[in-house]
């Protein structure tokens, strides 16, 4: 077996229902090396105020577990690009809250969909995002903010590597700004990741545009819709348009070594990913390593 440090940290999105320590418990039950959680309900503005006791128990459970990385997914309702003052303030508050929870639990980042310019000039939306991100970072201490690429529907920002770089620049190039790439979103926005060679080309383009040193997290999701569809529709691992070969390429990519590589779902048995999905991910990772001559 290769050294753990040579491999991506495979994991799942898990629920913290019942308290933050429950997320660690669920991750361990499913065989995870990394986990992603929501720090509050993803579709409600009201924040969850985690007690000091719950945070301490989470950190203790994490330290005693085989899980080596935790990331938080930010609120879906947030739109840092909005011109609406009330929505902007709510979005800033929610992003800041997630970063502060990340600080408290030792998360490796808060993954955020940057926002939507809707029918406006994307450059205007990008500038607004930059202002919100700078404020949120200033009001938190350590946790990175990880901007996720998007499938490209409507006016969503982050649909290209160039837009991700522009968002970084608008944020002042802060060292706490990183990126999360989602394989489903990449395919939907026109980046072919269905083979080892195709993925290699995509990553070279990403490195030339914003720098892979900013890459802190991967979402490994299959896609119900084809290359360039601009539709964000996830599929169970290996069953969609990316297929087993493409998912194996992502899971075995050497440049993802040590990064949390998170499957969000839907799982093979239904909506929530389970231990069976982790078994599929490990099998595909191993197949990818053999195809690369690494196993």
Secondary structure, DSSP 8 states (H G I E B T S, - for coil): ---GGGS-EEEEE---TT-HHHHHHHHHHTT-SEEEEESS-TT-SS-----HHHHHHHHHHHHTSS--EEEEE--TT--TT---HHHHHHHHHHHHHHHHHHHHHT-S-EEEE--B-TTS-HHHHHHHHHHHHHHHHHTSSS--EEEE-----TTBS-SSHHHHHHHHHHTTT-TTEEEEEEHHHHHHTT---SSHHHHHHHHHHHHHHT-GGGEEEEE--EESS-TT-----EESTTSSSSHHHHHHHHHT-GGGTTSEEEE-S-BTTBSS--HHHHHHHHHHHHHHHHHTT--
